[in-house]
Amino acid sequence: MKIHLNQARCEGYGFCEQKAPQLVALDDDGELSVLVDEVHDSQLEPAQQAVRSCPVAALSLVESA
């Protein structure tokens, strides 16, 4: 699985970072970055929580190619 970020939707609320700081991070300008290329099994629950916490649906989990 991968975390897909729709940067155009992201408004920088930071709820996702609170749920999964090891997976996503906001910089000083409020721009979100995905910190991992692949979500490992042990990271799946925090990744799902981060996706669900986004009020503007800027994050999603997608199958790896």
PDBQT receptor file of N, H, CA, C and O in Angstrom, charges set to zero:
ATOM      1  N   MET A   1       0.837  -1.174   0.000  1.00  0.00    +0.000 N 
ATOM      2  CA  MET A   1       0.000   0.000   0.000  1.00  0.00    +0.000 C 
ATOM      3  C   MET A   1       0.889   1.247   0.000  1.00  0.00    +0.000 C 
ATOM      4  O   MET A   1       2.019   1.245   0.488  1.00  0.00    +0.000 OA
ATOM      5  N   LYS A   2       0.328   2.293  -0.563  1.00  0.00    +0.000 N 
ATOM      6  H   LYS A   2      -0.590   2.295  -0.960  1.00  0.00    +0.000 HD
ATOM      7  CA  LYS A   2       0.991   3.589  -0.582  1.00  0.00    +0.000 C 
ATOM      8  C   LYS A   2       0.000   4.645  -0.107  1.00  0.00    +0.000 C 
ATOM      9  O   LYS A   2      -1.212   4.485  -0.250  1.00  0.00    +0.000 OA
ATOM     10  N   ILE A   3       0.526   5.710   0.451  1.00  0.00    +0.000 N 
ATOM     11  H   ILE A   3       1.510   5.840   0.566  1.00  0.00    +0.000 HD
ATOM     12  CA  ILE A   3      -0.297   6.868   0.794  1.00  0.00    +0.000 C 
ATOM     13  C   ILE A   3      -0.247   7.806  -0.396  1.00  0.00    +0.000 C 
ATOM     14  O   ILE A   3       0.824   8.248  -0.813  1.00  0.00    +0.000 OA
ATOM     15  N   HIS A   4      -1.416   8.104  -0.936  1.00  0.00    +0.000 N 
ATOM     16  H   HIS A   4      -2.286   7.745  -0.598  1.00  0.00    +0.000 HD
ATOM     17  CA  HIS A   4      -1.502   9.060  -2.035  1.00  0.00    +0.000 C 
ATOM     18  C   HIS A   4      -1.942  10.400  -1.465  1.00  0.00    +0.000 C 
ATOM     19  O   HIS A   4      -2.924  10.476  -0.726  1.00  0.00    +0.000 OA
ATOM     20  N   LEU A   5      -1.216  11.453  -1.809  1.00  0.00    +0.000 N 
ATOM     21  H   LEU A   5      -0.418  11.392  -2.409  1.00  0.00    +0.000 HD
ATOM     22  CA  LEU A   5      -1.525  12.811  -1.365  1.00  0.00    +0.000 C 
ATOM     23  C   LEU A   5      -1.994  13.642  -2.544  1.00  0.00    +0.000 C 
ATOM     24  O   LEU A   5      -1.280  13.789  -3.536  1.00  0.00    +0.000 OA
ATOM     25  N   ASN A   6      -3.192  14.181  -2.431  1.00  0.00    +0.000 N 
ATOM     26  H   ASN A   6      -3.772  14.061  -1.625  1.00  0.00    +0.000 HD
ATOM     27  CA  ASN A   6      -3.683  15.146  -3.405  1.00  0.00    +0.000 C 
ATOM     28  C   ASN A   6      -3.325  16.519  -2.844  1.00  0.00    +0.000 C 
ATOM     29  O   ASN A   6      -4.089  17.109  -2.080  1.00  0.00    +0.000 OA
ATOM     30  N   GLN A   7      -2.165  17.015  -3.228  1.00  0.00    +0.000 N 
ATOM     31  H   GLN A   7      -1.544  16.536  -3.848  1.00  0.00    +0.000 HD
ATOM     32  CA  GLN A   7      -1.637  18.262  -2.676  1.00  0.00    +0.000 C 
ATOM     33  C   GLN A   7      -2.583  19.439  -2.888  1.00  0.00    +0.000 C 
ATOM     34  O   GLN A   7      -2.655  20.332  -2.044  1.00  0.00    +0.000 OA
ATOM     35  N   ALA A   8      -3.307  19.451  -3.999  1.00  0.00    +0.000 N 
ATOM     36  H   ALA A   8      -3.249  18.726  -4.685  1.00  0.00    +0.000 HD
ATOM     37  CA  ALA A   8      -4.223  20.550  -4.288  1.00  0.00    +0.000 C 
ATOM     38  C   ALA A   8      -5.367  20.610  -3.272  1.00  0.00    +0.000 C 
ATOM     39  O   ALA A   8      -5.905  21.687  -3.016  1.00  0.00    +0.000 OA
ATOM     40  N   ARG A   9      -5.742  19.472  -2.694  1.00  0.00    +0.000 N 
ATOM     41  H   ARG A   9      -5.305  18.597  -2.901  1.00  0.00    +0.000 HD
ATOM     42  CA  ARG A   9      -6.818  19.431  -1.699  1.00  0.00    +0.000 C 
ATOM     43  C   ARG A   9      -6.345  19.758  -0.293  1.00  0.00    +0.000 C 
ATOM     44  O   ARG A   9      -7.114  20.265   0.524  1.00  0.00    +0.000 OA
ATOM     45  N   CYS A  10      -5.079  19.468  -0.009  1.00  0.00    +0.000 N 
ATOM     46  H   CYS A  10      -4.454  19.056  -0.672  1.00  0.00    +0.000 HD
ATOM     47  CA  CYS A  10      -4.563  19.604   1.352  1.00  0.00    +0.000 C 
ATOM     48  C   CYS A  10      -4.619  21.058   1.800  1.00  0.00    +0.000 C 
ATOM     49  O   CYS A  10      -4.161  21.960   1.099  1.00  0.00    +0.000 OA
ATOM     50  N   GLU A  11      -5.194  21.266   2.994  1.00  0.00    +0.000 N 
ATOM     51  H   GLU A  11      -5.565  20.533   3.564  1.00  0.00    +0.000 HD
ATOM     52  CA  GLU A  11      -5.286  22.612   3.559  1.00  0.00    +0.000 C 
ATOM     53  C   GLU A  11      -4.418  22.777   4.801  1.00  0.00    +0.000 C 
ATOM     54  O   GLU A  11      -4.479  23.805   5.476  1.00  0.00    +0.000 OA
ATOM     55  N   GLY A  12      -3.610  21.761   5.102  1.00  0.00    +0.000 N 
ATOM     56  H   GLY A  12      -3.560  20.926   4.554  1.00  0.00    +0.000 HD
ATOM     57  CA  GLY A  12      -2.632  21.884   6.171  1.00  0.00    +0.000 C 
ATOM     58  C   GLY A  12      -3.185  21.841   7.585  1.00  0.00    +0.000 C 
ATOM     59  O   GLY A  12      -2.594  22.430   8.489  1.00  0.00    +0.000 OA
ATOM     60  N   TYR A  13      -4.290  21.168   7.796  1.00  0.00    +0.000 N 
ATOM     61  H   TYR A  13      -4.771  20.690   7.061  1.00  0.00    +0.000 HD
ATOM     62  CA  TYR A  13      -4.862  21.081   9.148  1.00  0.00    +0.000 C 
ATOM     63  C   TYR A  13      -3.954  20.319  10.106  1.00  0.00    +0.000 C 
ATOM     64  O   TYR A  13      -3.869  20.670  11.283  1.00  0.00    +0.000 OA
ATOM     65  N   GLY A  14      -3.278  19.290   9.625  1.00  0.00    +0.000 N 
ATOM     66  H   GLY A  14      -3.346  19.005   8.669  1.00  0.00    +0.000 HD
ATOM     67  CA  GLY A  14      -2.330  18.548  10.442  1.00  0.00    +0.000 C 
ATOM     68  C   GLY A  14      -2.900  17.394  11.243  1.00  0.00    +0.000 C 
ATOM     69  O   GLY A  14      -2.175  16.774  12.021  1.00  0.00    +0.000 OA
ATOM     70  N   PHE A  15      -4.181  17.087  11.075  1.00  0.00    +0.000 N 
ATOM     71  H   PHE A  15      -4.770  17.590  10.443  1.00  0.00    +0.000 HD
ATOM     72  CA  PHE A  15      -4.775  15.962  11.796  1.00  0.00    +0.000 C 
ATOM     73  C   PHE A  15      -4.080  14.656  11.418  1.00  0.00    +0.000 C 
ATOM     74  O   PHE A  15      -3.869  13.792  12.268  1.00  0.00    +0.000 OA
ATOM     75  N   CYS A  16      -3.732  14.520  10.164  1.00  0.00    +0.000 N 
ATOM     76  H   CYS A  16      -3.903  15.222   9.473  1.00  0.00    +0.000 HD
ATOM     77  CA  CYS A  16      -3.058  13.303   9.698  1.00  0.00    +0.000 C 
ATOM     78  C   CYS A  16      -1.694  13.152  10.360  1.00  0.00    +0.000 C 
ATOM     79  O   CYS A  16      -1.304  12.050  10.745  1.00  0.00    +0.000 OA
ATOM     80  N   GLU A  17      -0.982  14.244  10.489  1.00  0.00    +0.000 N 
ATOM     81  H   GLU A  17      -1.299  15.139  10.177  1.00  0.00    +0.000 HD
ATOM     82  CA  GLU A  17       0.333  14.206  11.127  1.00  0.00    +0.000 C 
ATOM     83  C   GLU A  17       0.206  13.809  12.599  1.00  0.00    +0.000 C 
ATOM     84  O   GLU A  17       1.075  13.113  13.125  1.00  0.00    +0.000 OA
ATOM     85  N   GLN A  18      -0.847  14.234  13.257  1.00  0.00    +0.000 N 
ATOM     86  H   GLN A  18      -1.553  14.799  12.830  1.00  0.00    +0.000 HD
ATOM     87  CA  GLN A  18      -1.077  13.843  14.647  1.00  0.00    +0.000 C 
ATOM     88  C   GLN A  18      -1.301  12.339  14.754  1.00  0.00    +0.000 C 
ATOM     89  O   GLN A  18      -0.860  11.715  15.719  1.00  0.00    +0.000 OA
ATOM     90  N   LYS A  19      -1.980  11.753  13.776  1.00  0.00    +0.000 N 
ATOM     91  H   LYS A  19      -2.338  12.260  12.992  1.00  0.00    +0.000 HD
ATOM     92  CA  LYS A  19      -2.284  10.321  13.793  1.00  0.00    +0.000 C 
ATOM     93  C   LYS A  19      -1.104   9.463  13.356  1.00  0.00    +0.000 C 
ATOM     94  O   LYS A  19      -0.939   8.343  13.839  1.00  0.00    +0.000 OA
ATOM     95  N   ALA A  20      -0.282   9.978  12.448  1.00  0.00    +0.000 N 
ATOM     96  H   ALA A  20      -0.416  10.888  12.055  1.00  0.00    +0.000 HD
ATOM     97  CA  ALA A  20       0.807   9.158  11.889  1.00  0.00    +0.000 C 
ATOM     98  C   ALA A  20       2.044  10.013  11.589  1.00  0.00    +0.000 C 
ATOM     99  O   ALA A  20       2.403  10.184  10.424  1.00  0.00    +0.000 OA
ATOM    100  N   PRO A  21       2.693  10.547  12.619  1.00  0.00    +0.000 N 
ATOM    101  CA  PRO A  21       3.850  11.420  12.377  1.00  0.00    +0.000 C 
ATOM    102  C   PRO A  21       5.031  10.708  11.733  1.00  0.00    +0.000 C 
ATOM    103  O   PRO A  21       5.918  11.362  11.185  1.00  0.00    +0.000 OA
ATOM    104  N   GLN A  22       5.058   9.391  11.788  1.00  0.00    +0.000 N 
ATOM    105  H   GLN A  22       4.338   8.860  12.233  1.00  0.00    +0.000 HD
ATOM    106  CA  GLN A  22       6.129   8.641  11.138  1.00  0.00    +0.000 C 
ATOM    107  C   GLN A  22       5.865   8.451   9.645  1.00  0.00    +0.000 C 
ATOM    108  O   GLN A  22       6.738   7.990   8.909  1.00  0.00    +0.000 OA
ATOM    109  N   LEU A  23       4.651   8.809   9.200  1.00  0.00    +0.000 N 
ATOM    110  H   LEU A  23       3.942   9.183   9.797  1.00  0.00    +0.000 HD
ATOM    111  CA  LEU A  23       4.274   8.596   7.801  1.00  0.00    +0.000 C 
ATOM    112  C   LEU A  23       4.100   9.890   7.012  1.00  0.00    +0.000 C 
ATOM    113  O   LEU A  23       4.409   9.937   5.821  1.00  0.00    +0.000 OA
ATOM    114  N   VAL A  24       3.609  10.936   7.666  1.00  0.00    +0.000 N 
ATOM    115  H   VAL A  24       3.358  10.898   8.633  1.00  0.00    +0.000 HD
ATOM    116  CA  VAL A  24       3.370  12.216   6.990  1.00  0.00    +0.000 C 
ATOM    117  C   VAL A  24       3.822  13.358   7.892  1.00  0.00    +0.000 C 
ATOM    118  O   VAL A  24       3.822  13.229   9.116  1.00  0.00    +0.000 OA
ATOM    119  N   ALA A  25       4.207  14.475   7.281  1.00  0.00    +0.000 N 
ATOM    120  H   ALA A  25       4.207  14.580   6.287  1.00  0.00    +0.000 HD
ATOM    121  CA  ALA A  25       4.662  15.622   8.063  1.00  0.00    +0.000 C 
ATOM    122  C   ALA A  25       4.352  16.917   7.338  1.00  0.00    +0.000 C 
ATOM    123  O   ALA A  25       4.438  17.007   6.114  1.00  0.00    +0.000 OA
ATOM    124  N   LEU A  26       3.988  17.921   8.132  1.00  0.00    +0.000 N 
ATOM    125  H   LEU A  26       3.918  17.847   9.127  1.00  0.00    +0.000 HD
ATOM    126  CA  LEU A  26       3.796  19.270   7.619  1.00  0.00    +0.000 C 
ATOM    127  C   LEU A  26       5.086  20.052   7.803  1.00  0.00    +0.000 C 
ATOM    128  O   LEU A  26       5.735  19.946   8.844  1.00  0.00    +0.000 OA
ATOM    129  N   ASP A  27       5.460  20.836   6.801  1.00  0.00    +0.000 N 
ATOM    130  H   ASP A  27       4.933  20.922   5.956  1.00  0.00    +0.000 HD
ATOM    131  CA  ASP A  27       6.630  21.689   6.961  1.00  0.00    +0.000 C 
ATOM    132  C   ASP A  27       6.197  23.036   7.541  1.00  0.00    +0.000 C 
ATOM    133  O   ASP A  27       5.023  23.229   7.855  1.00  0.00    +0.000 OA
ATOM    134  N   ASP A  28       7.124  23.947   7.681  1.00  0.00    +0.000 N 
ATOM    135  H   ASP A  28       8.078  23.790   7.426  1.00  0.00    +0.000 HD
ATOM    136  CA  ASP A  28       6.829  25.248   8.287  1.00  0.00    +0.000 C 
ATOM    137  C   ASP A  28       5.852  26.080   7.474  1.00  0.00    +0.000 C 
ATOM    138  O   ASP A  28       5.226  26.997   8.006  1.00  0.00    +0.000 OA
ATOM    139  N   ASP A  29       5.713  25.769   6.183  1.00  0.00    +0.000 N 
ATOM    140  H   ASP A  29       6.222  25.024   5.750  1.00  0.00    +0.000 HD
ATOM    141  CA  ASP A  29       4.780  26.490   5.317  1.00  0.00    +0.000 C 
ATOM    142  C   ASP A  29       3.418  25.815   5.233  1.00  0.00    +0.000 C 
ATOM    143  O   ASP A  29       2.544  26.280   4.503  1.00  0.00    +0.000 OA
ATOM    144  N   GLY A  30       3.227  24.725   5.972  1.00  0.00    +0.000 N 
ATOM    145  H   GLY A  30       3.938  24.348   6.565  1.00  0.00    +0.000 HD
ATOM    146  CA  GLY A  30       1.948  24.014   5.953  1.00  0.00    +0.000 C 
ATOM    147  C   GLY A  30       1.804  23.053   4.796  1.00  0.00    +0.000 C 
ATOM    148  O   GLY A  30       0.697  22.600   4.506  1.00  0.00    +0.000 OA
ATOM    149  N   GLU A  31       2.907  22.730   4.122  1.00  0.00    +0.000 N 
ATOM    150  H   GLU A  31       3.806  23.098   4.358  1.00  0.00    +0.000 HD
ATOM    151  CA  GLU A  31       2.878  21.779   3.011  1.00  0.00    +0.000 C 
ATOM    152  C   GLU A  31       3.092  20.375   3.557  1.00  0.00    +0.000 C 
ATOM    153  O   GLU A  31       4.039  20.134   4.304  1.00  0.00    +0.000 OA
ATOM    154  N   LEU A  32       2.223  19.459   3.190  1.00  0.00    +0.000 N 
ATOM    155  H   LEU A  32       1.453  19.655   2.583  1.00  0.00    +0.000 HD
ATOM    156  CA  LEU A  32       2.317  18.090   3.669  1.00  0.00    +0.000 C 
ATOM    157  C   LEU A  32       3.218  17.266   2.767  1.00  0.00    +0.000 C 
ATOM    158  O   LEU A  32       3.204  17.415   1.545  1.00  0.00    +0.000 OA
ATOM    159  N   SER A  33       3.995  16.401   3.383  1.00  0.00    +0.000 N 
ATOM    160  H   SER A  33       4.006  16.279   4.375  1.00  0.00    +0.000 HD
ATOM    161  CA  SER A  33       4.838  15.453   2.658  1.00  0.00    +0.000 C 
ATOM    162  C   SER A  33       4.565  14.059   3.178  1.00  0.00    +0.000 C 
ATOM    163  O   SER A  33       4.354  13.859   4.374  1.00  0.00    +0.000 OA
ATOM    164  N   VAL A  34       4.571  13.098   2.273  1.00  0.00    +0.000 N 
ATOM    165  H   VAL A  34       4.743  13.261   1.302  1.00  0.00    +0.000 HD
ATOM    166  CA  VAL A  34       4.506  11.693   2.654  1.00  0.00    +0.000 C 
ATOM    167  C   VAL A  34       5.943  11.242   2.868  1.00  0.00    +0.000 C 
ATOM    168  O   VAL A  34       6.789  11.421   1.992  1.00  0.00    +0.000 OA
ATOM    169  N   LEU A  35       6.220  10.662   4.024  1.00  0.00    +0.000 N 
ATOM    170  H   LEU A  35       5.533  10.517   4.735  1.00  0.00    +0.000 HD
ATOM    171  CA  LEU A  35       7.591  10.330   4.412  1.00  0.00    +0.000 C 
ATOM    172  C   LEU A  35       8.039   8.932   4.012  1.00  0.00    +0.000 C 
ATOM    173  O   LEU A  35       9.224   8.612   4.112  1.00  0.00    +0.000 OA
ATOM    174  N   VAL A  36       7.109   8.095   3.561  1.00  0.00    +0.000 N 
ATOM    175  H   VAL A  36       6.147   8.355   3.480  1.00  0.00    +0.000 HD
ATOM    176  CA  VAL A  36       7.445   6.711   3.214  1.00  0.00    +0.000 C 
ATOM    177  C   VAL A  36       6.973   6.399   1.803  1.00  0.00    +0.000 C 
ATOM    178  O   VAL A  36       5.954   6.919   1.347  1.00  0.00    +0.000 OA
ATOM    179  N   ASP A  37       7.723   5.548   1.118  1.00  0.00    +0.000 N 
ATOM    180  H   ASP A  37       8.551   5.126   1.489  1.00  0.00    +0.000 HD
ATOM    181  CA  ASP A  37       7.309   5.108  -0.213  1.00  0.00    +0.000 C 
ATOM    182  C   ASP A  37       6.253   4.021  -0.124  1.00  0.00    +0.000 C 
ATOM    183  O   ASP A  37       5.311   3.984  -0.916  1.00  0.00    +0.000 OA
ATOM    184  N   GLU A  38       6.420   3.141   0.847  1.00  0.00    +0.000 N 
ATOM    185  H   GLU A  38       7.185   3.171   1.491  1.00  0.00    +0.000 HD
ATOM    186  CA  GLU A  38       5.503   2.014   1.043  1.00  0.00    +0.000 C 
ATOM    187  C   GLU A  38       5.031   1.996   2.486  1.00  0.00    +0.000 C 
ATOM    188  O   GLU A  38       5.803   2.278   3.402  1.00  0.00    +0.000 OA
ATOM    189  N   VAL A  39       3.766   1.665   2.686  1.00  0.00    +0.000 N 
ATOM    190  H   VAL A  39       3.139   1.436   1.942  1.00  0.00    +0.000 HD
ATOM    191  CA  VAL A  39       3.223   1.478   4.028  1.00  0.00    +0.000 C 
ATOM    192  C   VAL A  39       3.365   0.002   4.364  1.00  0.00    +0.000 C 
ATOM    193  O   VAL A  39       2.768  -0.855   3.712  1.00  0.00    +0.000 OA
ATOM    194  N   HIS A  40       4.164  -0.286   5.392  1.00  0.00    +0.000 N 
ATOM    195  H   HIS A  40       4.648   0.410   5.922  1.00  0.00    +0.000 HD
ATOM    196  CA  HIS A  40       4.354  -1.667   5.830  1.00  0.00    +0.000 C 
ATOM    197  C   HIS A  40       3.157  -2.105   6.667  1.00  0.00    +0.000 C 
ATOM    198  O   HIS A  40       2.384  -1.277   7.149  1.00  0.00    +0.000 OA
ATOM    199  N   ASP A  41       3.016  -3.395   6.829  1.00  0.00    +0.000 N 
ATOM    200  H   ASP A  41       3.644  -4.069   6.437  1.00  0.00    +0.000 HD
ATOM    201  CA  ASP A  41       1.896  -3.939   7.591  1.00  0.00    +0.000 C 
ATOM    202  C   ASP A  41       1.789  -3.309   8.976  1.00  0.00    +0.000 C 
ATOM    203  O   ASP A  41       0.687  -3.014   9.438  1.00  0.00    +0.000 OA
ATOM    204  N   SER A  42       2.899  -3.106   9.627  1.00  0.00    +0.000 N 
ATOM    205  H   SER A  42       3.794  -3.346   9.252  1.00  0.00    +0.000 HD
ATOM    206  CA  SER A  42       2.892  -2.529  10.971  1.00  0.00    +0.000 C 
ATOM    207  C   SER A  42       2.458  -1.065  10.983  1.00  0.00    +0.000 C 
ATOM    208  O   SER A  42       2.109  -0.528  12.034  1.00  0.00    +0.000 OA
ATOM    209  N   GLN A  43       2.481  -0.416   9.812  1.00  0.00    +0.000 N 
ATOM    210  H   GLN A  43       2.765  -0.851   8.958  1.00  0.00    +0.000 HD
ATOM    211  CA  GLN A  43       2.099   0.994   9.701  1.00  0.00    +0.000 C 
ATOM    212  C   GLN A  43       0.691   1.175   9.150  1.00  0.00    +0.000 C 
ATOM    213  O   GLN A  43       0.219   2.304   9.017  1.00  0.00    +0.000 OA
ATOM    214  N   LEU A  44       0.027   0.091   8.833  1.00  0.00    +0.000 N 
ATOM    215  H   LEU A  44       0.410  -0.826   8.942  1.00  0.00    +0.000 HD
ATOM    216  CA  LEU A  44      -1.267   0.185   8.162  1.00  0.00    +0.000 C 
ATOM    217  C   LEU A  44      -2.317   0.883   9.021  1.00  0.00    +0.000 C 
ATOM    218  O   LEU A  44      -3.041   1.743   8.518  1.00  0.00    +0.000 OA
ATOM    219  N   GLU A  45      -2.417   0.539  10.287  1.00  0.00    +0.000 N 
ATOM    220  H   GLU A  45      -1.829  -0.159  10.695  1.00  0.00    +0.000 HD
ATOM    221  CA  GLU A  45      -3.428   1.157  11.150  1.00  0.00    +0.000 C 
ATOM    222  C   GLU A  45      -3.221   2.668  11.286  1.00  0.00    +0.000 C 
ATOM    223  O   GLU A  45      -4.182   3.418  11.112  1.00  0.00    +0.000 OA
ATOM    224  N   PRO A  46      -1.998   3.150  11.591  1.00  0.00    +0.000 N 
ATOM    225  CA  PRO A  46      -1.810   4.604  11.628  1.00  0.00    +0.000 C 
ATOM    226  C   PRO A  46      -2.082   5.271  10.274  1.00  0.00    +0.000 C 
ATOM    227  O   PRO A  46      -2.612   6.381  10.224  1.00  0.00    +0.000 OA
ATOM    228  N   ALA A  47      -1.726   4.605   9.196  1.00  0.00    +0.000 N 
ATOM    229  H   ALA A  47      -1.296   3.703   9.236  1.00  0.00    +0.000 HD
ATOM    230  CA  ALA A  47      -1.991   5.167   7.859  1.00  0.00    +0.000 C 
ATOM    231  C   ALA A  47      -3.488   5.310   7.630  1.00  0.00    +0.000 C 
ATOM    232  O   ALA A  47      -3.941   6.330   7.111  1.00  0.00    +0.000 OA
ATOM    233  N   GLN A  48      -4.250   4.309   8.006  1.00  0.00    +0.000 N 
ATOM    234  H   GLN A  48      -3.882   3.480   8.427  1.00  0.00    +0.000 HD
ATOM    235  CA  GLN A  48      -5.705   4.372   7.860  1.00  0.00    +0.000 C 
ATOM    236  C   GLN A  48      -6.281   5.482   8.733  1.00  0.00    +0.000 C 
ATOM    237  O   GLN A  48      -7.192   6.193   8.307  1.00  0.00    +0.000 OA
ATOM    238  N   GLN A  49      -5.765   5.638   9.941  1.00  0.00    +0.000 N 
ATOM    239  H   GLN A  49      -5.025   5.060  10.287  1.00  0.00    +0.000 HD
ATOM    240  CA  GLN A  49      -6.237   6.702  10.826  1.00  0.00    +0.000 C 
ATOM    241  C   GLN A  49      -5.926   8.075  10.235  1.00  0.00    +0.000 C 
ATOM    242  O   GLN A  49      -6.747   8.988  10.315  1.00  0.00    +0.000 OA
ATOM    243  N   ALA A  50      -4.754   8.218   9.649  1.00  0.00    +0.000 N 
ATOM    244  H   ALA A  50      -4.087   7.476   9.584  1.00  0.00    +0.000 HD
ATOM    245  CA  ALA A  50      -4.379   9.490   9.027  1.00  0.00    +0.000 C 
ATOM    246  C   ALA A  50      -5.317   9.821   7.874  1.00  0.00    +0.000 C 
ATOM    247  O   ALA A  50      -5.767  10.959   7.740  1.00  0.00    +0.000 OA
ATOM    248  N   VAL A  51      -5.609   8.836   7.049  1.00  0.00    +0.000 N 
ATOM    249  H   VAL A  51      -5.243   7.911   7.158  1.00  0.00    +0.000 HD
ATOM    250  CA  VAL A  51      -6.510   9.042   5.907  1.00  0.00    +0.000 C 
ATOM    251  C   VAL A  51      -7.894   9.439   6.406  1.00  0.00    +0.000 C 
ATOM    252  O   VAL A  51      -8.494  10.381   5.888  1.00  0.00    +0.000 OA
ATOM    253  N   ARG A  52      -8.400   8.733   7.398  1.00  0.00    +0.000 N 
ATOM    254  H   ARG A  52      -7.912   7.968   7.818  1.00  0.00    +0.000 HD
ATOM    255  CA  ARG A  52      -9.744   9.029   7.929  1.00  0.00    +0.000 C 
ATOM    256  C   ARG A  52      -9.820  10.381   8.619  1.00  0.00    +0.000 C 
ATOM    257  O   ARG A  52     -10.886  10.995   8.659  1.00  0.00    +0.000 OA
ATOM    258  N   SER A  53      -8.705  10.851   9.162  1.00  0.00    +0.000 N 
ATOM    259  H   SER A  53      -7.839  10.352   9.130  1.00  0.00    +0.000 HD
ATOM    260  CA  SER A  53      -8.716  12.104   9.918  1.00  0.00    +0.000 C 
ATOM    261  C   SER A  53      -8.749  13.348   9.026  1.00  0.00    +0.000 C 
ATOM    262  O   SER A  53      -9.046  14.440   9.511  1.00  0.00    +0.000 OA
ATOM    263  N   CYS A  54      -8.456  13.205   7.757  1.00  0.00    +0.000 N 
ATOM    264  H   CYS A  54      -8.215  12.318   7.364  1.00  0.00    +0.000 HD
ATOM    265  CA  CYS A  54      -8.384  14.373   6.862  1.00  0.00    +0.000 C 
ATOM    266  C   CYS A  54      -9.781  14.887   6.526  1.00  0.00    +0.000 C 
ATOM    267  O   CYS A  54     -10.569  14.175   5.906  1.00  0.00    +0.000 OA
ATOM    268  N   PRO A  55     -10.094  16.120   6.932  1.00  0.00    +0.000 N 
ATOM    269  CA  PRO A  55     -11.440  16.654   6.674  1.00  0.00    +0.000 C 
ATOM    270  C   PRO A  55     -11.703  17.018   5.214  1.00  0.00    +0.000 C 
ATOM    271  O   PRO A  55     -12.851  17.243   4.830  1.00  0.00    +0.000 OA
ATOM    272  N   VAL A  56     -10.655  17.077   4.400  1.00  0.00    +0.000 N 
ATOM    273  H   VAL A  56      -9.722  16.895   4.712  1.00  0.00    +0.000 HD
ATOM    274  CA  VAL A  56     -10.840  17.445   2.987  1.00  0.00    +0.000 C 
ATOM    275  C   VAL A  56     -10.497  16.302   2.043  1.00  0.00    +0.000 C 
ATOM    276  O   VAL A  56     -10.416  16.499   0.831  1.00  0.00    +0.000 OA
ATOM    277  N   ALA A  57     -10.296  15.110   2.592  1.00  0.00    +0.000 N 
ATOM    278  H   ALA A  57     -10.362  14.951   3.577  1.00  0.00    +0.000 HD
ATOM    279  CA  ALA A  57     -10.011  13.897   1.810  1.00  0.00    +0.000 C 
ATOM    280  C   ALA A  57      -8.812  14.076   0.869  1.00  0.00    +0.000 C 
ATOM    281  O   ALA A  57      -8.862  13.694  -0.301  1.00  0.00    +0.000 OA
ATOM    282  N   ALA A  58      -7.747  14.658   1.401  1.00  0.00    +0.000 N 
ATOM    283  H   ALA A  58      -7.707  14.968   2.351  1.00  0.00    +0.000 HD
ATOM    284  CA  ALA A  58      -6.538  14.856   0.595  1.00  0.00    +0.000 C 
ATOM    285  C   ALA A  58      -5.658  13.616   0.569  1.00  0.00    +0.000 C 
ATOM    286  O   ALA A  58      -4.765  13.508  -0.271  1.00  0.00    +0.000 OA
ATOM    287  N   LEU A  59      -5.899  12.686   1.475  1.00  0.00    +0.000 N 
ATOM    288  H   LEU A  59      -6.624  12.774   2.158  1.00  0.00    +0.000 HD
ATOM    289  CA  LEU A  59      -5.105  11.457   1.538  1.00  0.00    +0.000 C 
ATOM    290  C   LEU A  59      -5.951  10.241   1.209  1.00  0.00    +0.000 C 
ATOM    291  O   LEU A  59      -7.146  10.189   1.503  1.00  0.00    +0.000 OA
ATOM    292  N   SER A  60      -5.303   9.268   0.593  1.00  0.00    +0.000 N 
ATOM    293  H   SER A  60      -4.333   9.310   0.354  1.00  0.00    +0.000 HD
ATOM    294  CA  SER A  60      -5.952   7.988   0.356  1.00  0.00    +0.000 C 
ATOM    295  C   SER A  60      -4.886   6.902   0.370  1.00  0.00    +0.000 C 
ATOM    296  O   SER A  60      -3.698   7.173   0.189  1.00  0.00    +0.000 OA
ATOM    297  N   LEU A  61      -5.327   5.682   0.588  1.00  0.00    +0.000 N 
ATOM    298  H   LEU A  61      -6.292   5.462   0.735  1.00  0.00    +0.000 HD
ATOM    299  CA  LEU A  61      -4.438   4.529   0.511  1.00  0.00    +0.000 C 
ATOM    300  C   LEU A  61      -4.698   3.844  -0.820  1.00  0.00    +0.000 C 
ATOM    301  O   LEU A  61      -5.847   3.583  -1.176  1.00  0.00    +0.000 OA
ATOM    302  N   VAL A  62      -3.644   3.559  -1.546  1.00  0.00    +0.000 N 
ATOM    303  H   VAL A  62      -2.711   3.771  -1.257  1.00  0.00    +0.000 HD
ATOM    304  CA  VAL A  62      -3.766   2.909  -2.842  1.00  0.00    +0.000 C 
ATOM    305  C   VAL A  62      -2.853   1.698  -2.882  1.00  0.00    +0.000 C 
ATOM    306  O   VAL A  62      -1.849   1.640  -2.173  1.00  0.00    +0.000 OA
ATOM    307  N   GLU A  63      -3.206   0.742  -3.708  1.00  0.00    +0.000 N 
ATOM    308  H   GLU A  63      -4.022   0.790  -4.284  1.00  0.00    +0.000 HD
ATOM    309  CA  GLU A  63      -2.377  -0.444  -3.911  1.00  0.00    +0.000 C 
ATOM    310  C   GLU A  63      -1.073  -0.042  -4.595  1.00  0.00    +0.000 C 
ATOM    311  O   GLU A  63      -1.058   0.815  -5.478  1.00  0.00    +0.000 OA
ATOM    312  N   SER A  64       0.006  -0.668  -4.176  1.00  0.00    +0.000 N 
ATOM    313  H   SER A  64      -0.006  -1.364  -3.459  1.00  0.00    +0.000 HD
ATOM    314  CA  SER A  64       1.292  -0.439  -4.824  1.00  0.00    +0.000 C 
ATOM    315  C   SER A  64       1.286  -1.081  -6.201  1.00  0.00    +0.000 C 
ATOM    316  O   SER A  64       0.652  -2.113  -6.420  1.00  0.00    +0.000 OA
ATOM    317  N   ALA A  65       1.989  -0.463  -7.109  1.00  0.00    +0.000 N 
ATOM    318  H   ALA A  65       2.504   0.376  -6.931  1.00  0.00    +0.000 HD
ATOM    319  CA  ALA A  65       2.044  -0.987  -8.481  1.00  0.00    +0.000 C 
ATOM    320  C   ALA A  65       2.920  -2.196  -8.583  1.00  0.00    +0.000 C 
ATOM    321  O   ALA A  65       3.073  -2.758  -9.668  1.00  0.00    +0.000 OA
TER     322      ALA A  65
